[in-house]
Amino acid sequence: MPRPKTQSDEDVLEAAHRLIHAHGPEALTFERLSEACGLSGSTLVQRFKSKAALKQRTLLQAWDRLDGKTERLAAAAPRSPAGAIGLLVALSRDYGGIESYAEGLLVLREDLRDPLLRARGASWKASLGDVLDACFASTGSAPPDIGLLMASHWQGSLLWWSFDPTIEVAAYVEESLNRFVTAISARNP
């Protein structure tokens, strides 16, 4: 079968993202991506110039998708503590099982190594914190920076789940976040 002559960068970067998640960031080479997307290695080198640039563009596209998903979920979330829980549980569903979560930690390592990707993470943290703050604004008694506190608890619950993944990640996160909101509410009547 002949190779496709054209393919959008978005499609190529999606294939690169699947490759990274399936086999880790080090598996992303022009040769393996060529096999995954069907474009020649030389075409990929012409488009992306280097492995580092390819990896960065792949992960920037992943951040774009996460930002978009967070915005869509935030727009639909009721401005209440339950809405905040629902938003974070919905984001947790993307983690899948333990193997997928573990591979995701390798991708996070790549984000932390690159200043541009780190900045995208910081931006997402700020916008997520603002949305979560807004979910608690109606209670009138939430502690300052409740959004960041809740996001931190959420990330911690993902990590604790990963050590003993006996139930689905979203169920574990929902249970943990409900306990968090109960504890915050009891301390701030």
C-alpha positions in Angstrom: 0.0 0.0 0.0 1.5 3.4 -0.9 2.3 5.9 1.8 -0.1 8.9 2.2 1.3 12.0 0.6 -0.3 14.5 3.0 -1.4 14.4 6.6 -2.1 17.4 8.9 0.3 18.2 11.6 -2.5 17.7 14.1 -3.0 14.1 12.9 0.8 13.4 12.9 1.1 14.9 16.4 -1.8 12.8 17.6 0.0 9.7 16.3 3.1 10.9 18.1 1.1 11.3 21.3 -0.3 7.8 21.1 3.2 6.5 20.5 4.5 8.3 23.6 1.6 7.0 25.8 2.0 3.5 24.5 5.8 3.2 24.8 7.1 6.2 26.7 8.7 9.4 25.5 11.9 7.8 24.5 10.1 5.7 22.0 9.2 8.8 19.9 11.6 8.7 17.0 11.1 9.8 13.4 11.3 6.2 12.3 8.7 4.9 14.7 6.4 7.9 14.0 6.8 7.2 10.3 5.5 3.6 10.9 2.7 4.9 13.0 1.4 7.7 10.7 2.5 6.5 7.3 4.6 9.5 6.3 8.2 9.1 5.4 10.9 9.8 8.0 12.3 12.6 5.7 9.0 14.3 5.5 8.7 14.2 9.3 12.2 15.7 9.7 11.4 18.4 7.2 8.2 19.3 9.2 9.5 19.0 12.7 13.3 19.6 12.4 14.4 17.6 15.5 13.2 15.0 17.9 13.1 17.7 20.7 10.9 20.0 18.6 8.6 17.1 17.7 8.2 16.0 21.3 7.6 19.6 22.4 4.9 20.2 19.7 3.3 16.9 20.6 3.1 17.8 24.2 1.9 21.4 23.5 -0.9 19.9 21.5 -1.8 17.7 24.4 -1.9 20.8 26.7 -4.2 22.4 24.1 -6.5 19.5 24.3 -6.4 19.5 28.2 -7.1 23.2 28.2 -10.0 22.8 25.9 -11.5 19.9 27.8 -11.1 21.8 31.1 -12.8 24.8 29.6 -15.8 22.7 28.4 -16.2 20.9 31.7 -15.9 24.1 33.6 -18.5 25.8 31.5 -20.9 22.9 32.3 -20.1 22.5 36.0 -22.5 23.9 38.5 -20.9 26.6 40.6 -21.0 24.5 43.8 -18.6 22.1 45.7 -20.4 19.2 43.9 -19.7 20.9 40.6 -16.0 21.1 41.5 -16.0 17.4 42.4 -17.7 16.5 39.1 -15.2 18.5 37.1 -12.2 16.8 38.7 -13.8 13.4 38.5 -14.4 14.0 34.8 -10.8 15.0 34.3 -9.7 11.8 36.2 -11.4 9.5 33.7 -8.7 10.3 31.1 -6.1 8.6 33.3 -7.5 5.1 32.6 -5.9 2.2 34.4 -2.6 2.0 36.3 -0.5 1.3 33.3 -1.8 4.3 31.5 -1.4 6.5 34.6 2.2 5.3 35.0 3.0 6.1 31.4 1.4 9.5 32.0 4.0 10.2 34.7 6.8 9.7 32.2 5.1 12.3 30.0 4.8 14.7 33.0 8.6 14.3 33.5 9.0 15.7 29.9 6.7 18.6 30.8 8.8 19.4 33.8 12.0 19.4 31.9 10.9 21.9 29.3 10.4 25.5 30.4 7.7 26.2 27.8 5.7 23.0 28.8 6.2 23.9 32.5 4.7 27.3 31.8 1.7 25.6 30.2 1.3 23.5 33.3 1.5 26.6 35.5 -1.1 28.3 33.4 -3.5 25.3 33.6 -3.0 25.2 37.4 -4.0 28.8 37.7 -7.1 28.5 35.5 -8.2 25.3 37.2 -7.7 26.9 40.6 -9.9 29.9 39.5 -12.7 27.6 38.3 -12.6 25.6 41.5 -12.5 28.8 43.6 -15.7 29.9 41.7 -17.4 26.6 42.6 -16.9 27.4 46.3 -17.7 31.2 46.1 -21.4 30.5 46.6 -20.8 28.9 50.0 -19.4 32.1 51.3 -17.2 30.4 53.8 -14.5 28.7 51.8 -10.9 29.2 52.9 -8.7 31.3 50.7 -7.2 29.5 47.7 -9.6 26.6 48.1 -9.3 25.9 44.4 -5.6 25.2 44.6 -6.1 23.2 47.8 -8.7 21.1 46.1 -6.6 20.6 43.0 -3.6 19.6 45.1 -5.8 17.1 47.0 -7.0 15.8 43.7 -3.5 15.2 42.4 -2.5 13.6 45.6 -5.5 11.2 45.5 -4.4 10.2 42.0 -1.0 9.3 43.3 -2.3 7.4 46.3 -4.8 5.5 44.1 -1.8 4.4 41.9 -0.2 2.5 44.8 -3.3 0.4 45.3 -5.5 0.6 42.2 -8.2 -1.8 43.3 -11.1 0.4 42.2 -11.6 2.6 39.2 -9.6 5.8 39.4 -12.7 8.1 39.0 -14.5 6.3 41.9 -11.5 6.6 44.1 -11.1 10.3 43.3 -14.8 11.0 43.8 -14.7 9.4 47.2 -11.5 11.2 48.2 -12.8 14.6 47.1 -16.1 14.1 48.9 -14.1 13.5 52.1 -12.1 16.7 51.4 -15.2 18.8 50.8 -16.8 17.4 54.0 -13.7 18.2 56.0 -13.4 21.8 54.6 -17.1 22.4 55.2 -16.9 21.1 58.8 -14.1 23.5 59.5 -15.7 26.5 57.8 -19.5 26.4 58.7 
